[in-house]
Amino acid sequence: QGRLQHVAAPTLVLWGEEDRLVPIGLGRALALGIPRAAFLSVAQAGHSVQEEAPDEVNRLIIKFLREGLPLVPRDLALGPSRSIFHQPSG
């Protein structure tokens, strides 16, 4: 959990309420450890929430992106100059 506190990007943690492999409490704890995280659970879905409730998962992701992306700091959105996405000129 020590590295989670350094995640700067807005993060969505989605969890199936019926997950029998990984308890929902772990998902909540994960979200609490990330400064800009949102935790959402999906009813009547288990560990494979994206396969069991794809329409609901897609709706929640789209909502999160629409509400969260305008709040992303410009330097984070563009990435640091030394990131793997930086293409040196020349």
N, C-alpha and C positions, 0 to 999 in steps of 0.2 A: 504494500500500500504506500510505501514511501515515495515511489516515483509517480503515483497517480496525482499527487498534489501539484505536479509540474505540468500537467496537461492543460494547455492554454485554450485549446479549441472548444467551442460549445460541443457537448457530447450528449447523445441520446442513448440511454440504457433502456432497452425494451426487454420485458421478461414475461413469459407465460405463467399465469397464476397457478396452473396445474403442473408445473415442472417438477418431475420426481427425481431428476438427476442432480440438479443444482437448486438448492432451496432459494425461494424468492428473497429471503432475508439477505442472502449474499449479494443479490442484485442491488438491493437497497443500499447495502454497505458500500458496494462498488461506486454507486452514484454519489454517495456522501463523501467519498474520498477524492472525487474530481471536482474542482472548484466551480466549473460552469456546466455541471451535468444536470440533466432532467431524467427522472426515473418514471417510466410508465409501464403498467402491467396490462396484459391482455387476458380477459376472462375466457375461460373454456379453451385455453391453449396450454400446451406443455413445453417441453424443451425445444422443439422445432417450431417455435412460434411463427416464423416467417412462412412455413409450409402449411401449418394448421389454420392460420388466420391471415392469409396474404392480403386480403382487402383492408382489414383493420390495420395491419402493420404498415401497408403503403399509405393509408390515410394519416396515420400518426407521424410517419417520417416526413411526408409532404408538409404537414402542419408545422412540424419542428423546423424544417428548412425555411419555410416561408416566414416564420416568426423569428428565427434565430440568425439567419444569414446577414440581415442588415446590421446586426449587433456585433459582427466579427470585426475586430480591429484591423485596420488597413494593413499594417505590417504583418499580421498573422495571415491574412487572406492572400497576400502576395508572396509570402515566404521570405525568409532571410536570404541575403545575397549569396550566402555560402550553401544554400540548400541544394539538394540533388536536382531540383527543378531549374536551377540557374543555368542558363546557356551562355557561356562566355562569348563575347563578340570577337570576330576575327578569326 
